[in-house]
């Protein structure tokens, strides 16, 4: 598949809006992922790192968490089924609490067009999910 990573994670840092400070319970991280297993795994990883994880399966849940819980970081799957992750990022940025959230795009594609689209939507960072190699 063109643009798909061959192995491992790819990470490209985009300019961040603000520094993140954490309290005794770490930072609040919103995980926006429609796949239950992936969302649970990422949330568990966030918790294992000493941070508080909030889970959202769709745009509506994500925006509720932004308004009510004010997470410092949001990990957002670009390929959400209801509203795509780039649109979720735009909606978050338009909210009063959205300007200070560090948004991280999660995707299976590493092509430059996807990166540019994510940056244009307001994402600060970009992470490519690993894919299994076909044998």
Secondary structure, DSSP 4 states (H G I P E B T S, - for coil): -TTB-SSS-EEEE---SS----BTTB-EEEEE-SSHHHHHHHHHHHHHTT-EEEEESSHHHHHHHHHHH--SEEEEETT-SSS-HHHHHHHHHTSTTGGGPEEEEEESB--HHHHHHHHHHT-SEEEEPP-PPP-
